[in-house]
């Protein structure tokens, strides 16, 4: 099979923390992810099927925020 697939993606993570005092810390973060298109090579597909049926690429975004404490420690 000679199907050719080429892709690229920019992924990363940005995060920050802030110490409110010795017992409380806040954090926030944002990240992205990517999984390129693909297909199982063991499916026994013809060339025409292979060129038309790749699984599409997937992208994700995640936002996370929270507080951590040692008040009960």
C-alpha positions as a Markdown table, in Angstrom:
| # | Residue | x | y | z |
|---|---|---|---|---|
| 1 | Unk | 0.0 | 0.0 | 0.0 |
| 2 | Unk | 1.3 | 3.4 | -0.9 |
| 3 | Unk | -1.1 | 5.7 | 0.9 |
| 4 | Unk | 0.8 | 8.6 | 2.5 |
| 5 | Unk | -0.4 | 10.6 | 5.4 |
| 6 | Unk | 1.4 | 13.6 | 6.8 |
| 7 | Unk | 0.3 | 15.8 | 9.7 |
| 8 | Unk | 1.7 | 17.9 | 12.5 |
| 9 | Unk | 0.4 | 19.5 | 15.7 |
| 10 | Unk | 1.4 | 21.9 | 18.3 |
| 11 | Unk | 0.8 | 20.6 | 21.8 |
| 12 | Unk | 1.7 | 22.0 | 25.2 |
| 13 | Unk | 0.9 | 22.8 | 28.7 |
| 14 | Unk | 0.8 | 26.1 | 30.6 |
| 15 | Unk | 0.5 | 26.1 | 34.3 |
| 16 | Unk | 0.8 | 28.5 | 37.3 |
| 17 | Unk | 0.7 | 28.2 | 41.0 |
| 18 | Unk | 0.3 | 30.8 | 43.7 |
| 19 | Unk | 1.0 | 30.4 | 47.4 |
| 20 | Unk | -1.7 | 32.3 | 49.3 |
| 21 | Unk | 0.0 | 31.5 | 52.6 |
| 22 | Unk | 2.0 | 28.6 | 54.1 |
| 23 | Unk | -1.1 | 26.4 | 54.2 |
| 24 | Unk | -3.0 | 27.2 | 51.0 |
| 25 | Unk | -1.8 | 27.0 | 47.4 |
| 26 | Unk | -3.8 | 27.7 | 44.3 |
| 27 | Unk | -3.1 | 26.3 | 40.8 |
| 28 | Unk | -4.4 | 26.7 | 37.3 |
| 29 | Unk | -3.4 | 24.9 | 34.1 |
| 30 | Unk | -4.3 | 24.5 | 30.5 |
| 31 | Unk | -3.0 | 21.8 | 28.1 |
| 32 | Unk | -3.7 | 20.5 | 24.6 |
| 33 | Unk | -3.2 | 17.0 | 23.2 |
| 34 | Unk | -3.2 | 15.4 | 19.7 |
| 35 | Unk | -3.5 | 11.9 | 18.3 |
| 36 | Unk | -2.9 | 11.6 | 14.6 |
| 37 | Unk | -5.0 | 9.7 | 12.1 |
| 38 | Unk | -4.4 | 6.1 | 11.7 |
| 39 | Unk | -5.8 | 2.7 | 10.8 |
| 40 | Unk | -5.0 | -0.9 | 11.8 |
| 41 | Unk | -2.6 | -2.5 | 9.4 |
| 42 | Unk | -4.1 | -5.9 | 9.9 |
| 43 | Unk | -7.6 | -5.3 | 8.6 |
| 44 | Unk | -6.8 | -6.6 | 5.1 |
| 45 | Unk | -8.0 | -3.5 | 3.3 |
| 46 | Unk | -7.6 | -2.8 | -0.4 |
| 47 | Unk | -5.6 | 0.2 | -1.6 |
| 48 | Unk | -8.9 | 2.1 | -2.3 |
| 49 | Unk | -10.3 | 1.3 | 1.1 |
| 50 | Unk | -7.1 | 2.3 | 2.9 |
| 51 | Unk | -7.1 | 5.7 | 1.2 |
| 52 | Unk | -10.7 | 6.4 | 2.1 |
| 53 | Unk | -11.0 | 5.1 | 5.7 |
| 54 | Unk | -8.3 | 6.4 | 8.0 |
| 55 | Unk | -9.5 | 7.1 | 11.5 |
| 56 | Unk | -9.6 | 10.9 | 11.9 |
| 57 | Unk | -7.1 | 12.8 | 14.0 |
| 58 | Unk | -8.2 | 13.8 | 17.5 |
| 59 | Unk | -7.4 | 16.9 | 19.5 |
| 60 | Unk | -8.1 | 17.7 | 23.1 |
| 61 | Unk | -8.0 | 20.7 | 25.5 |
| 62 | Unk | -8.0 | 20.6 | 29.2 |
| 63 | Unk | -8.5 | 23.3 | 31.8 |
| 64 | Unk | -7.7 | 22.5 | 35.5 |
| 65 | Unk | -7.9 | 24.7 | 38.6 |
| 66 | Unk | -7.9 | 24.1 | 42.3 |
| 67 | Unk | -6.6 | 24.6 | 45.8 |
| 68 | Unk | -4.4 | 22.5 | 48.0 |
| 69 | Unk | -4.2 | 22.9 | 51.7 |
| 70 | Unk | -2.4 | 21.6 | 54.7 |
| 71 | Unk | -5.0 | 23.0 | 57.1 |
| 72 | Unk | -6.0 | 19.5 | 58.4 |
| 73 | Unk | -2.5 | 18.1 | 58.3 |
